[in-house]
């Protein structure tokens, strides 16, 4: 089997199981260009180390790419298409675990107040976009691709699209966000013209991710919001999605809700394939909620015994 064929079949296998694999497939195809399209069992550790050790790759990126490649070759090893894993020795030190930036509610206000007009985006577009990502926990690409026809104001629902055309997910939206979207759609009707896209530039075109990222970095700098960890001095837009999840958990803990019942709800709302992806947010809940959080996670019979 040729290397390119193996990549195509592996990516198809991933997608059939509901896994978004665009980033992983891109990494494997970049490796393909580096190693050339020969037989799969002719790929050597040298091919992979040449690709991984190219200049400009951070430790975090190195490990992310290494894990993608390792999973790919383990897949074909388990199917007897390889006699061994053609992997180089991993780097000695693991990078620190990824820890998203969680905005405080005060910082969110400062963020919105720091929005300014740019040649491509007007303040209301940027403000509504950020409120939508934070208010729904949507991924950035889901917000970029949002259509007017995806919003059902009457039933209080919004439909989020996947880039590969896969199954959509429907989310209920609250009154404040509905009013914000309705006001924005009315005010931006002229610049959207006949386009069905919700978020557009000043000239009516679809917003590019790089444009949003550039503006978001400037807004964070104006609001004096910086992070001590991470790969950039300022947080990213995707951190608004993480902030949404942590703030929801904070509210549930404060209200005494049972997280064993609520976590699957949050997982489905955020479009996670695995529940463990949602459970990672539990460790990001502020320290003042740790005791009630542990209390809520105790087995019911143990909680009853303790109370007695």
C-alpha positions as CSV (number, residue, x, y, z in Angstrom):
1,X,0.0,0.0,0.0
2,X,1.3,3.4,-0.9
3,X,1.7,6.1,1.7
4,X,-0.9,8.4,0.2
5,X,-3.5,5.6,0.0
6,X,-2.9,4.7,3.7
7,X,-3.4,8.4,4.7
8,X,-6.6,8.6,2.7
9,X,-8.0,5.4,4.2
10,X,-7.0,6.4,7.7
11,X,-8.6,9.8,7.4
12,X,-11.8,8.3,6.0
13,X,-11.9,5.8,9.0
14,X,-11.6,8.7,11.4
15,X,-14.4,10.7,9.8
16,X,-16.7,7.7,9.7
17,X,-16.4,7.7,13.5
18,X,-17.3,11.3,13.9
19,X,-13.7,12.5,14.5
20,X,-12.7,15.9,13.0
21,X,-9.3,15.0,11.5
22,X,-8.6,18.0,9.2
23,X,-5.5,19.0,11.2
24,X,-4.2,15.4,11.5
25,X,-4.7,14.8,7.8
26,X,-2.9,18.0,7.0
27,X,0.1,16.9,9.1
28,X,0.3,13.5,7.5
29,X,0.1,15.0,4.0
30,X,2.9,17.4,4.9
31,X,5.0,14.4,6.0
32,X,4.0,12.7,2.7
33,X,5.5,15.6,0.7
34,X,8.7,15.4,2.8
35,X,9.0,11.6,2.6
36,X,7.6,11.1,-1.0
37,X,4.9,8.8,-1.9
38,X,6.5,5.3,-1.7
39,X,5.3,2.1,-0.1
40,X,4.0,2.5,3.4
41,X,6.5,-0.1,4.8
42,X,9.4,1.8,3.3
43,X,8.9,4.9,5.6
44,X,11.9,5.1,8.0
45,X,12.5,6.9,11.3
46,X,14.8,9.2,9.3
47,X,11.9,10.4,7.1
48,X,9.9,11.2,10.2
49,X,12.7,12.9,12.2
50,X,13.6,15.0,9.2
51,X,10.0,16.3,9.1
52,X,9.6,16.8,12.8
53,X,13.0,18.5,13.3
54,X,12.5,21.1,10.7
55,X,13.2,24.6,12.0
56,X,10.6,26.8,13.7
57,X,8.6,24.0,15.4
58,X,7.9,24.5,19.1
59,X,8.0,21.7,21.6
60,X,4.2,21.6,21.9
61,X,3.8,21.3,18.1
62,X,6.5,18.7,17.9
63,X,4.7,16.5,20.4
64,X,1.3,17.1,18.8
65,X,2.6,16.1,15.3
66,X,4.5,13.1,16.8
67,X,1.4,11.8,18.4
68,X,-0.6,12.1,15.2
69,X,2.1,10.2,13.3
70,X,2.4,7.6,16.0
71,X,-1.3,6.9,16.0
72,X,-1.4,6.6,12.2
73,X,1.4,4.0,12.1
74,X,0.0,2.1,15.1
75,X,-3.3,1.9,13.2
76,X,-1.6,0.1,10.3
77,X,0.7,-2.0,12.5
78,X,-2.4,-3.4,14.2
79,X,-3.7,-4.3,10.8
80,X,-0.5,-6.2,9.9
81,X,0.5,-3.7,7.2
82,X,3.7,-2.9,9.0
83,X,6.3,-5.1,10.7
84,X,7.4,-2.3,13.1
85,X,6.7,1.3,14.0
86,X,9.0,3.6,11.9
87,X,9.3,6.2,14.7
88,X,12.3,8.1,15.9
89,X,13.1,8.3,19.5
90,X,10.9,10.9,21.1
91,X,12.3,14.1,22.6
92,X,13.5,13.8,26.2
93,X,11.2,16.4,27.8
94,X,7.4,16.7,27.3
95,X,6.1,20.2,26.8
96,X,3.9,21.5,29.7
97,X,0.3,20.5,29.4
98,X,-2.0,22.9,27.5
99,X,-3.9,25.1,29.8
100,X,-6.4,27.5,28.3
101,X,-6.9,31.0,29.4
102,X,-10.1,31.5,31.3
103,X,-11.4,35.1,31.2
104,X,-13.0,36.6,34.3
105,X,-16.3,38.3,33.8
106,X,-14.5,41.6,34.5
107,X,-12.0,40.9,31.7
108,X,-14.8,40.1,29.3
109,X,-16.3,43.5,29.9
110,X,-12.9,45.1,29.3
111,X,-12.5,43.1,26.2
112,X,-15.7,44.3,24.7
113,X,-15.0,47.9,25.6
114,X,-11.6,47.7,23.9
115,X,-13.0,46.9,20.5
116,X,-12.2,49.5,17.9
117,X,-12.9,50.0,14.2
118,X,-10.5,48.5,11.7
119,X,-10.3,48.8,7.9
120,X,-12.1,45.4,7.5
121,X,-14.3,45.0,10.6
122,X,-16.7,47.4,12.3
123,X,-16.9,47.2,16.2
124,X,-20.4,45.8,16.2
125,X,-19.4,42.8,14.0
126,X,-16.5,42.0,16.3
127,X,-18.5,42.5,19.4
128,X,-21.4,40.3,18.3
129,X,-18.9,37.6,17.0
130,X,-17.1,37.4,20.4
131,X,-20.4,37.4,22.3
132,X,-21.7,34.6,20.1
133,X,-18.6,32.4,20.7
134,X,-18.7,33.1,24.4
135,X,-22.5,32.8,24.7
136,X,-22.7,29.4,22.9
137,X,-19.3,27.9,23.4
138,X,-19.1,27.6,19.6
139,X,-15.9,26.9,17.8
140,X,-14.4,29.9,15.9
141,X,-14.9,28.2,12.5
142,X,-18.5,27.4,13.4
143,X,-19.2,31.1,14.1
144,X,-17.4,32.2,10.9
145,X,-19.6,29.9,8.8
146,X,-22.9,30.8,10.6
147,X,-25.7,31.6,8.2
148,X,-28.8,33.8,8.8
149,X,-30.9,30.7,7.8
150,X,-29.2,28.8,10.7
151,X,-30.8,31.0,13.3
152,X,-34.4,30.2,14.3
153,X,-35.5,33.1,16.4
154,X,-39.0,31.7,16.9
155,X,-37.9,28.4,18.4
156,X,-34.8,30.0,20.1
157,X,-32.3,27.7,18.3
158,X,-29.2,28.1,16.3
159,X,-27.7,25.4,14.0
160,X,-23.9,25.1,13.8
161,X,-22.3,23.7,10.7
162,X,-19.2,21.4,10.3
163,X,-16.6,22.4,7.7
164,X,-16.7,18.9,6.2
165,X,-20.5,19.1,5.7
166,X,-21.2,16.5,8.4
167,X,-24.1,16.4,10.8
168,X,-25.0,19.8,12.3
169,X,-25.8,20.4,16.0
170,X,-28.7,22.5,17.3
171,X,-28.2,24.7,20.3
172,X,-30.8,26.6,22.3
173,X,-29.8,30.3,22.8
174,X,-30.9,32.7,25.5
175,X,-32.8,35.9,25.3
176,X,-29.9,38.3,25.5
177,X,-27.9,36.5,22.8
178,X,-31.1,36.4,20.6
179,X,-31.6,40.1,21.0
180,X,-27.9,40.8,20.3
181,X,-28.0,38.7,17.1
182,X,-31.3,40.3,16.0
183,X,-30.0,43.8,16.5
184,X,-26.8,43.0,14.6
185,X,-28.6,41.5,11.7
186,X,-30.8,44.6,11.3
187,X,-27.9,47.0,11.5
188,X,-25.6,45.0,9.2
189,X,-28.2,44.3,6.5
190,X,-26.7,46.9,4.1
191,X,-23.2,45.5,4.3
192,X,-24.4,41.9,4.0
193,X,-26.4,42.7,1.0
194,X,-27.9,39.4,-0.3
195,X,-25.3,37.2,1.5
196,X,-26.7,34.6,3.9
197,X,-23.6,34.8,6.1
198,X,-24.1,36.4,9.5
199,X,-20.7,37.8,10.1
200,X,-19.2,39.7,7.2
201,X,-16.5,42.3,6.7
202,X,-17.3,46.0,5.9
203,X,-17.3,45.1,2.2
204,X,-19.7,42.2,2.6
205,X,-17.3,39.3,2.4
206,X,-16.8,36.4,4.7
207,X,-14.5,37.1,7.5
208,X,-11.2,35.3,7.4
209,X,-9.8,33.6,10.5
210,X,-6.5,35.5,10.2
211,X,-8.3,38.8,10.2
212,X,-10.2,37.8,13.4
213,X,-7.1,36.6,15.1
214,X,-5.1,39.8,14.3
215,X,-7.9,42.0,15.6
216,X,-8.4,39.8,18.7
217,X,-4.7,40.1,19.6
218,X,-5.0,43.9,19.3
219,X,-8.1,44.0,21.4
220,X,-6.5,41.9,24.2
221,X,-3.5,44.2,24.2
222,X,-5.7,47.3,24.4
223,X,-7.6,45.7,27.3
224,X,-4.3,44.8,29.0
225,X,-5.2,41.1,29.1
226,X,-2.1,38.9,28.9
227,X,-1.3,35.3,29.8
228,X,1.7,33.9,31.6
229,X,1.5,30.5,30.0
230,X,0.7,29.5,26.4
231,X,2.4,30.1,23.1
232,X,1.5,33.8,22.7
233,X,1.5,36.7,25.1
234,X,-2.3,37.2,24.7
235,X,-5.2,34.6,24.9
236,X,-6.8,33.3,21.7
237,X,-10.4,33.5,20.6
238,X,-10.8,29.8,21.2
239,X,-10.3,30.5,24.9
240,X,-13.7,32.1,24.9
241,X,-15.2,28.7,24.3
242,X,-13.2,27.3,27.2
243,X,-14.3,30.2,29.3
244,X,-18.0,29.4,28.5
245,X,-17.5,25.8,29.7
246,X,-15.8,26.8,33.0
247,X,-18.4,29.6,33.7
248,X,-21.2,27.1,33.2
249,X,-19.6,24.7,35.6
250,X,-19.1,27.5,38.2
251,X,-22.8,28.3,37.9
252,X,-23.9,24.7,38.4
253,X,-21.6,24.2,41.4
254,X,-22.9,27.4,42.9
255,X,-26.5,26.2,42.4
256,X,-25.8,22.7,43.9
257,X,-26.4,20.8,40.7
258,X,-25.2,17.2,40.3
259,X,-22.3,17.3,37.8
260,X,-22.6,13.6,37.1
261,X,-25.9,14.4,35.4
262,X,-24.9,17.8,34.0
263,X,-21.6,17.0,32.4
264,X,-23.1,14.8,29.6
265,X,-25.4,17.8,28.8
266,X,-22.5,20.2,28.6
267,X,-20.5,17.7,26.5
268,X,-23.4,17.3,24.0
269,X,-23.9,21.1,23.9
270,X,-20.3,21.7,23.1
271,X,-20.1,19.0,20.4
272,X,-17.5,16.9,22.2
273,X,-17.1,13.3,20.9
274,X,-15.8,12.0,24.2
275,X,-17.0,12.9,27.7
276,X,-13.4,13.1,29.0
277,X,-12.9,16.2,26.8
278,X,-15.5,17.9,28.9
279,X,-14.2,16.5,32.2
280,X,-10.9,18.4,31.6
281,X,-12.7,21.6,32.5
282,X,-13.3,20.4,36.0
283,X,-9.7,21.1,37.0
284,X,-10.1,24.7,35.7
285,X,-12.9,25.6,38.1
286,X,-11.6,28.2,40.6
287,X,-10.2,27.0,43.9
288,X,-13.1,28.4,45.9
289,X,-15.4,25.9,44.2
290,X,-13.2,22.8,44.9
291,X,-14.9,21.6,48.1
292,X,-18.5,21.7,46.7
293,X,-17.2,20.3,43.5
294,X,-15.7,17.3,45.3
295,X,-18.8,16.9,47.3
296,X,-21.0,16.8,44.2
297,X,-18.8,14.1,42.7
298,X,-19.1,11.7,45.6
299,X,-21.3,8.6,45.1
300,X,-24.8,9.2,46.4
301,X,-24.7,6.5,49.1
302,X,-21.4,7.9,50.4
303,X,-22.9,11.4,50.6
304,X,-25.9,10.1,52.5
305,X,-23.6,8.2,54.9
306,X,-21.5,11.3,55.5
307,X,-24.6,13.4,56.2
308,X,-25.7,10.8,58.8
